[in-house]
Structure formats: C-alpha cells, structure tokens
Amino acid sequence: KHKTNPETGKPFASVGEYNAYRSRQRQEKPENKALSELIERRLDEMGKNKLWLARELCTKVASVSSYLQGKSIPCSERLDRLFSVLDVPYRTLEDLMLEEER
C-alpha cells in the first residue's frame, strides 16, 4: 500500500521521498522551530558551536544538527540537560512554548 503525498495528491515515489516529506513536516512544528532558534541563539551568545554542545550532551554532532534543523527533539532527559547546558530557565518544552507565546 502506497501512502499519498498530500502536497501532490500522488503516491510517494520512494521511501526517501516520504521521509523527506515527514522531515519537512517536523521542521514546521512550532516546538521544533522554537527549540532550534533557542539553541542557535544561545550557542551564538555563548560563543560555542555544535561540536561543543554534542560533547556536553554526550551525543553525536549529527543529533545536535538535527535539533538545530528542527528535524528532531531530544528525549526528556537530554532536553533537561540541554536547557541546563545552555543556561536557560526552562525545564520542559512546554515551558519554552509558553515563553514563546508571550
């Protein structure tokens, strides 16, 4: 069974095309955008880079790149560590989103 691409109304031509579509959908989520912007802003303010952040989070640079691109959000434990490392007052993604609404 082929999934239909809502953008074209036609079936996805490949798994890669479907995955690219899903990635774009994730990047449009407000929470992904907010987290991406927060990470980028704080790294700039701190004079740090994604390699430094990956080491601090004990994760791969590719994971940090994914957060920066809005493609994924870290698990709750890593998110808590991320907020701590970036020295921001948030404890949860909901805290960040509430701040974004103000």
C-alpha positions in Angstrom: 0.0 0.0 0.0 1.4 3.4 -1.0 1.0 6.5 1.0 -0.3 9.5 -0.8 1.6 12.8 -0.7 -0.8 15.5 0.5 1.2 18.1 -1.4 0.8 16.4 -4.8 -2.1 14.1 -4.3 0.0 11.3 -5.8 1.7 8.3 -4.1 5.2 8.9 -2.8 7.7 7.6 -5.4 10.0 6.2 -2.8 10.7 5.8 0.9 13.2 8.6 0.6 10.6 11.0 -0.8 8.2 10.0 2.1 11.0 10.5 4.7 11.8 14.0 3.2 8.2 14.9 3.4 8.0 13.8 7.1 11.2 15.7 7.9 9.7 18.9 6.4 6.5 18.4 8.5 8.6 18.1 11.7 10.5 21.2 10.9 7.2 23.2 10.6 6.1 22.2 14.2 6.2 25.3 16.4 8.1 23.4 19.2 10.8 22.3 16.8 11.2 25.8 15.4 11.3 27.3 18.9 13.9 24.8 20.2 16.0 25.2 17.1 16.0 29.0 17.4 16.8 28.8 21.1 19.8 26.5 20.6 21.2 28.7 17.7 20.8 31.9 19.7 22.3 30.5 22.9 25.3 28.9 21.1 25.9 32.3 19.4 25.6 34.2 22.7 28.0 31.8 24.4 30.5 31.7 21.6 30.1 27.9 21.3 29.4 25.5 18.5 27.5 22.3 17.9 30.6 20.1 18.5 30.9 21.6 22.0 27.2 21.1 22.6 27.4 17.5 21.4 30.2 16.8 23.8 28.3 18.5 26.7 25.2 16.4 25.9 27.2 13.2 25.4 25.6 12.7 21.9 26.6 12.9 18.3 27.1 16.1 16.3 24.5 14.7 13.9 21.9 14.7 16.7 22.7 18.3 17.5 22.5 19.2 13.8 19.1 17.5 13.8 17.9 19.7 16.7 19.3 22.8 15.0 17.5 22.0 11.8 14.2 21.3 13.6 14.2 17.7 12.4 14.0 16.2 15.9 13.7 17.0 19.6 15.8 15.3 22.3 14.3 12.9 24.8 13.2 14.5 28.1 16.4 13.6 29.9 18.6 15.1 27.2 16.3 18.1 26.8 16.7 18.8 30.6 20.5 18.6 30.1 20.3 20.8 27.0 18.4 23.5 28.9 21.0 23.3 31.8 24.0 23.4 29.4 22.5 26.4 27.6 21.8 28.1 30.9 18.1 28.8 30.2 15.3 28.8 32.8 13.2 26.1 31.0 12.5 22.7 32.5 10.3 21.3 29.7 9.5 22.0 26.1 6.1 23.3 27.3 7.9 26.0 29.4 9.7 27.1 26.2 6.5 27.2 24.2 4.7 29.3 27.0 7.6 31.8 26.9 7.4 31.9 23.1 3.7 32.8 23.3 4.4 35.9 25.4 
